[in-house]
Amino acid sequence: MGNAFRCISPADENQSSKKASPSSRSYPPPSPLTLPSTSFSTSFFNGRSSLLSSFSSKKKNKRESSGSLDELDDHESSIIQEQAIAAALLFRHHQANGSLPFIRSTSVVHPSSGSKKQGGFPRSSSTRQRSLSDPMIKPQQLVNSQQVVKMDGVETNHFVLVHGGGFGAWCWYKTMTLLEESGFKVDAVDLIGSGVSSFDTNSITSLAQYVKPLTDIFDKLEDGKKVILVGHDFGGACISSVMELYPSKIAKAVFIAAAMLTSGQTALDMFSQQMDSNDLMRQAQIFLYANGNNSPPTAVDLDKILLRDLFFNQSSAKDVALASVSMRPIPFAPVLEKLSLSDMNYGSIRRFYIKTQEDCAITIPLQEAMIKSNPPEQVFQLKGSDHAPFFSRPQGLHKILTEIAQIPPNQACSSTPS
């Protein structure tokens, strides 16, 4: 395509005008015009009329300013016009087939559906040039790499996301965007005293009170409708209590580096298993005593300085900053509450566990201990993920969640790494 524009360079025109006058120059027959092997409609040619008009106008102005307008005869004008058409068609052909050169980035940005900018490419801080070994892909695939998932045979397309202790619905912003772009319906809930909830965390006295916004969703769910219930961290204990209450409304339950407890166990029991060996967790905890130092703690806060090392050792600085200003204390009473889970209700729901391989908060040995004592149907692994895979591995997490959603009812599965 570069050769097509070379012959109309102003420098070349000036140089050729010095060599011969228009009357003495002889022109070789025009070379055959090679067009892309694709059909174009009449409307396409009509649509290019303004482009050619503008092109000719600019060309004319340039030649008038250089004093060489008289040197342009009909033959040369014809050649230039043919080449301009060829260039326009070639550009359109590359554009239609996604073969335009495009700088790839290691980061993929997925704008939310509410973004004001439509159709543009997001800016990236990465400047890595495309390697010759990289496959040429369509630029739009970098922006919307998540294709709509086929919903044929899917038991439900509705996800309900439950955050962990100290987090809020805000932590799922990447996962929500990816799932919605893939055609799923998504609800992310703020539990009492979390996220935008105005309730004082220190005043929460039970697990039932803490998960009230979650049970409200199920109370309002239409008869016959089911959801895929997802819990992270302490959210695992929260979804377990709801699984016991609404077994007919939950198609699958997914535990992401979460407290997957057995009946009669508390979340504190689970965390205590690693407390002696996890100095970082012990150092980060700050107990709050709203009822006085002689009473039990009412909440547990986390040292913001240690957040990155404990939760976000693989996450970006922007996500760490978001968490540091958004996280709130964890209510202590729900952590102390024993779960009562039955095989008839809780046990009737298909469970899946996602292990986070670089997790410093709920370490791999603890995750594996919970899996061993309360085996789920299938275990997935997220390599390179810290305790917050929705930050550090959003694409990998999305892939697993959509895979779980597409597992047909009662299909036997085996463990799968990701």
Helices and strands as residue ranges (DSSP letters): H 2-6, H 10-19, H 42-47, H 49-66, G 69-71, H 74-97, H 139-143, E 158-162, G 169-172, H 173-181, E 185-189, G 201-203, H 207-210, H 212-220, E 227-232, H 235-245, G 247-249, E 250-256, H 267-275, H 279-284, E 285-288, E 299-302, G 304-306, H 307-310, H 317-326, E 330-331, H 332-336, G 346-348, E 350-356, H 364-373, E 378-382, H 389-392, H 394-406, E 416-417
